[in-house]
């Protein structure tokens, strides 16, 4: 029996889940230990740190849920997938963290007003030192995985570990100062912890808002540079504008307008679009969808005017051709639309019994009429086809 093929996306998810479970285990131990020892020793700073670690534990669980939801395949209601659920969950967590910070400050201020404030027990000092070492180790491990996977939510989790390490250091100073005879430093350290908690809440909340509002800043700058380079690698792309990568959880969706030569056919333009899409999907793993709009010039600079259609132009040109002239009709036309007007390629049917000088003179008159008309034709390129040759070719085809 053949084994199933494991995709790169599955491997990335498995690694992200593993690093988050490691953090969950560490935060569970720290939360229980800090809260229990904090209450036992009477350390406001350590209790505050316990709530901070509890918030970290909540964040770990939210990350696991968010990654699971974001990994769901697109459906009819969510054609671009479920990646934005990560951003929604991250924003919710930021709000919870801010409330935790407010609660820590409120408790610390109340303790500062108490009479006979006592220093905590020495056990609180050793527990907070252990917390610093544990959180710094979790940060180093998680940030390496986050950078390798290019995952915003894993990176947010990593910096959450670092913030807890820094706030634990502040708590350690407060507890140490209290043990040296300055008990007021313990609740002061709790306020410092609240500052770090609120700072982390603001930063991850800001990142979540960028993602939810489709800001290009939500996508890493190095990834944006790779996207631009991949687009420019296609020889037919003259330039690119409105390059808009959007972060949807672990995924990136890219909208781009590429400029190509206006002489390309519709099918050639479609081929260029497919090449751009393929190149982006191949070069940037996180990209899951690419929408390419093909232009012949940068139409974002001003409003695009609406000119006559091919059929309207063909009908109009035929009305300009007098009867019994060297030019007898129109074989086909190719209008090329620009912001300034229409560049028109025309193949005229001509009477082969007329002289070349007569045909040229008649074509020049028709070109002058086209340029002076009211259809916004600003350039005309002509060629001729013999009526007899066209009939012979048609008969051969039969």
C-alpha positions in Angstrom: 0.0 0.0 0.0 1.4 3.4 -1.0 2.0 6.0 1.6 0.3 9.3 1.5 2.4 12.3 0.3 3.1 14.8 3.0 3.1 18.3 1.7 5.4 21.1 2.8 2.4 22.9 4.2 1.7 19.8 6.4 5.3 19.8 7.6 5.2 23.5 8.5 2.0 23.0 10.4 3.4 20.0 12.3 6.6 22.0 13.3 4.5 25.0 14.3 2.2 22.8 16.4 5.2 21.1 18.1 6.9 24.3 19.2 3.6 25.7 20.5 3.0 22.6 22.6 6.5 22.9 24.1 5.7 26.5 25.1 2.3 25.3 26.4 4.0 22.8 28.7 6.5 25.3 30.0 3.8 28.0 30.6 1.6 25.6 32.4 4.3 24.8 34.9 5.3 28.4 35.3 1.7 29.6 35.8 0.9 27.1 38.5 4.3 27.5 40.2 4.3 31.4 40.2 0.7 31.7 41.5 1.2 29.1 44.2 4.5 30.3 45.4 3.4 34.0 45.0 0.4 33.4 47.3 2.5 31.4 49.8 5.3 34.0 50.0 3.0 37.1 49.7 4.8 38.4 46.6 2.6 40.7 44.5 5.2 40.7 41.8 5.3 37.0 41.6 1.5 36.7 41.5 1.5 39.3 38.7 4.0 37.2 36.9 1.8 34.2 37.5 -1.1 36.0 35.7 1.3 37.0 33.0 2.3 33.3 32.5 -1.3 32.4 32.6 -1.9 34.8 29.7 1.0 33.2 27.9 -0.6 29.8 28.4 -3.9 31.2 27.0 -2.0 32.6 24.1 -0.4 29.2 23.4 -3.8 27.5 23.4 -5.2 30.3 21.1 -2.3 29.8 18.8 -3.1 26.1 18.5 -6.7 26.8 17.8 -5.9 29.6 15.4 -3.5 27.5 13.4 -6.0 24.7 13.2 -8.8 26.9 12.0 -6.5 28.8 9.6 -5.4 25.5 8.0 -8.9 24.6 6.9 -9.3 24.5 3.2 -11.2 27.3 1.3 -14.9 26.8 0.9 -17.8 28.6 -0.8 -18.1 31.0 2.0 -14.3 31.6 2.4 -12.8 31.3 -1.1 -9.5 32.6 0.1 -9.3 30.2 3.1 -9.7 30.8 6.8 -6.3 32.5 7.5 -7.8 35.7 8.9 -9.2 33.8 11.9 -5.6 33.8 13.2 -5.7 37.6 13.1 -9.1 37.7 14.8 -7.9 35.4 17.6 -4.6 37.3 18.0 -6.6 40.5 18.4 -8.8 38.9 21.0 -5.8 37.8 22.9 -4.3 41.3 22.8 -7.5 42.7 24.4 -7.3 40.0 27.1 -3.7 40.9 27.8 -4.5 44.5 28.2 -7.2 43.7 30.7 -4.7 41.5 32.6 -2.3 44.5 32.7 -5.0 46.8 34.1 -5.8 44.2 36.8 -2.2 43.8 37.8 -1.8 47.6 38.2 -5.0 47.8 40.2 -3.9 45.1 42.6 -0.4 46.6 43.0 -1.7 50.1 43.8 -4.0 48.6 46.5 -1.0 46.8 48.0 1.1 50.0 48.0 -1.6 51.6 50.2 -1.6 48.8 52.8 0.1 49.4 56.1 2.8 47.1 57.4 3.8 45.9 53.9 6.1 42.9 54.3 8.8 41.5 52.1 8.0 38.2 50.3 9.7 34.9 51.2 13.1 34.0 49.6 11.5 31.2 47.7 9.8 33.8 45.5 13.2 35.1 44.4 14.4 31.7 43.3 11.2 30.9 41.4 11.4 34.1 39.5 15.0 33.4 38.5 14.0 30.0 37.2 11.2 31.7 35.2 13.7 34.0 33.5 15.8 31.1 32.4 12.9 29.0 31.2 11.2 31.8 29.2 14.4 32.9 27.6 15.0 29.3 26.4 11.5 29.1 25.1 12.0 32.4 23.3 15.2 31.2 21.5 13.6 28.0 20.4 10.3 29.6 19.2 11.9 32.5 17.4 14.1 30.2 15.4 11.1 28.2 14.3 9.0 31.3 13.6 11.7 32.8 11.3 12.1 29.5 9.5 8.4 29.1 8.9 7.8 32.9 8.2 4.8 32.6 10.6 3.5 35.8 12.2 1.6 34.1 14.9 4.6 31.9 15.9 6.8 35.0 16.0 4.2 36.8 18.2 4.3 33.8 20.5 8.1 33.9 20.6 8.2 37.6 21.5 5.6 36.9 24.1 8.1 34.5 25.8 10.8 37.2 25.6 8.4 39.8 27.1 7.7 37.4 30.0 11.4 36.9 30.5 12.0 40.7 30.6 9.1 41.3 33.0 10.3 38.4 35.1 13.6 40.2 35.4 11.8 43.3 36.6 9.9 41.2 39.1 13.2 39.7 40.3 14.6 43.1 40.9 11.5 44.1 42.9 11.5 40.9 45.0 15.3 41.2 45.6 14.9 44.8 46.6 12.0 43.9 49.0 14.2 41.2 50.6 16.9 43.8 51.1 14.6 45.9 53.2 12.4 47.8 50.7 9.1 45.9 50.5 7.5 48.7 48.5 9.6 47.5 45.5 7.6 44.3 45.2 4.3 46.0 44.1 6.4 48.5 42.1 7.8 45.6 40.2 4.3 44.3 39.6 3.5 47.6 37.9 6.6 47.2 35.8 5.4 43.7 34.8 2.0 45.3 33.8 3.8 47.7 31.6 5.5 44.9 29.7 2.3 43.0 29.4 0.5 46.0 28.0 3.4 46.7 25.6 3.1 43.1 24.2 -0.7 43.5 24.0 -0.3 46.7 21.9 2.3 45.2 19.6 0.5 42.0 18.8 -2.8 43.8 18.6 -1.4 46.3 16.1 0.0 43.4 14.0 -3.4 41.7 14.0 -5.1 44.9 12.9 -2.7 45.3 10.0 -3.4 41.8 8.9 -7.2 42.2 9.3 -7.2 45.5 7.4 -5.2 44.0 4.5 -2.2 46.3 5.1 0.9 45.4 3.1 2.9 46.1 6.2 1.6 42.9 7.7 3.8 41.0 5.2 7.5 40.8 6.0 9.6 43.3 4.0 11.9 40.5 2.9 8.9 38.6 1.5 7.7 41.7 -0.3 11.1 42.1 -2.0 11.1 38.4 -3.1 7.6 39.0 -4.6 8.8 42.0 -6.6 11.9 40.1 -7.8 9.8 37.1 -8.9 7.5 39.3 -10.9 10.3 41.1 -12.7 12.0 37.8 -13.6 9.3 37.3 -16.4 10.8 38.9 -19.6 7.5 40.0 -21.0 6.7 42.1 -17.9 7.7 45.6 -18.6 6.8 46.8 -15.1 4.5 46.0 -12.2 2.3 48.3 -10.2 -0.3 47.8 -7.4 1.7 44.9 -6.1 -0.5 44.1 -3.0 0.4 41.1 -0.8 -2.1 40.4 1.9 -1.4 38.3 5.0 -4.1 35.8 5.8 -2.8 34.0 8.9 -0.1 31.7 7.7 -1.0 32.4 4.0 -0.3 35.3 1.6 -2.6 36.3 -1.2 -1.1 38.6 -3.9 -2.8 41.0 -6.2 -0.6 42.5 -9.0 -1.0 44.6 -12.1 1.7 43.8 -14.7 2.4 46.0 -17.7 3.1 44.3 -21.1 3.6 45.5 -24.7 0.3 46.5 -26.2 1.0 44.5 -29.3 0.6 41.2 -27.4 -2.5 39.2 -28.1 -5.1 38.4 -25.4 -3.8 34.8 -25.2 -0.2 36.1 -24.9 -1.2 38.4 -22.1 -2.9 35.4 -20.4 0.3 33.4 -20.7 2.2 36.2 -19.1 -0.3 36.3 -16.2 0.1 32.5 -15.7 3.9 32.8 -15.7 3.8 35.5 -13.1 1.4 33.4 -10.9 3.6 30.2 -11.3 6.8 32.1 -10.4 5.3 33.6 -7.3 3.9 30.3 -6.1 7.2 28.6 -6.7 9.4 31.2 -5.1 7.4 32.1 -1.9 6.0 29.1 0.0 3.5 31.1 2.0 1.7 32.4 -1.1 -1.5 30.4 -1.8 -3.3 32.6 -4.3 -2.2 35.1 -7.0 -4.5 37.4 -8.9 -2.8 39.0 -12.0 -4.3 41.9 -13.9 -2.6 42.6 -17.3 -2.2 46.2 -18.4 -0.5 47.9 -21.4 0.3 50.9 -19.2 -0.1 52.0 -15.6 -3.8 52.6 -15.4 -3.7 53.4 -11.7 -2.5 56.9 -12.4 -5.8 58.2 -13.7 -9.3 57.2 -14.8 -9.4 54.8 -17.8 -11.5 56.2 -20.6 -14.0 54.0 -22.5 -13.5 54.1 -26.3 -15.3 52.5 -29.2 -15.3 48.7 -29.4 -13.7 46.7 -32.2 -17.1 46.1 -33.9 -18.0 49.8 -33.6 -14.7 50.8 -35.1 -15.0 48.3 -38.0 -18.5 49.6 -38.8 -17.3 53.2 -38.7 -14.3 52.5 -41.0 -16.4 50.8 -43.6 -18.6 54.0 -43.8 -15.4 56.0 -44.6 -14.6 53.9 -47.7 -16.0 55.4 -50.9 -17.4 53.1 -53.6 -15.3 52.1 -56.6 -12.0 53.1 -55.0 -8.6 51.3 -54.8 -9.5 50.4 -51.2 -12.5 48.2 -51.4 -13.0 47.1 -47.8 -11.5 46.0 -44.5 -10.0 42.6 -44.0 -9.5 43.0 -40.2 -8.6 45.5 -37.5 -6.6 45.3 -34.3 -7.4 48.2 -31.9 -4.9 48.8 -29.1 -6.3 50.9 -26.3 -4.2 53.5 -24.3 -5.1 56.2 -21.9 -4.6 58.8 -24.6 -6.5 57.0 -27.4 -6.6 54.1 -29.8 -3.6 52.8 -31.8 -5.2 51.1 -34.7 -3.8 48.3 -37.0 -5.9 48.0 -40.2 -5.6 45.5 -43.0 -7.4 47.0 -46.0 -8.8 44.9 -48.9 -7.6 46.5 -52.2 -8.3 46.1 -55.9 -5.3 44.4 -57.4 -5.9 45.8 -60.8 -5.1 49.3 -59.5 -1.6 50.6 -59.4 0.4 50.7 -56.2 0.5 54.5 -56.3 -3.3 54.6 -56.5 -3.6 52.2 -53.6 -1.1 54.1 -51.4 -2.8 57.5 -52.1 -6.2 56.1 -51.2 -4.9 54.5 -48.0 -3.3 57.8 -47.0 -6.7 59.6 -47.4 -8.4 56.9 -45.3 -5.8 57.2 -42.6 -6.3 61.0 -42.5 -10.0 60.5 -42.1 -9.5 58.0 -39.3 -7.2 60.4 -37.4 -9.6 63.3 -37.9 -12.7 61.3 -36.8 -14.4 61.3 -33.5 -13.4 57.9 -32.3 -10.2 58.9 -30.5 -7.9 57.2 -33.0 -4.4 58.6 -32.4 -2.2 56.3 -34.5 -2.8 54.1 -37.5 -0.7 51.3 -38.9 -1.9 49.8 -42.2 -1.3 46.9 -44.5 -3.2 45.6 -47.5 -4.6 42.4 -48.8 -5.7 41.7 -52.3 -9.3 40.8 -52.7 -8.4 38.2 -55.3 -5.8 36.6 -53.0 -8.3 36.4 -50.2 -10.8 34.7 -52.4 -8.2 32.2 -53.7 -7.1 31.4 -50.1 -10.6 30.8 -49.1 -11.3 28.5 -52.0 -8.1 26.5 -51.2 -9.3 26.1 -47.6 -12.5 24.5 -48.9 
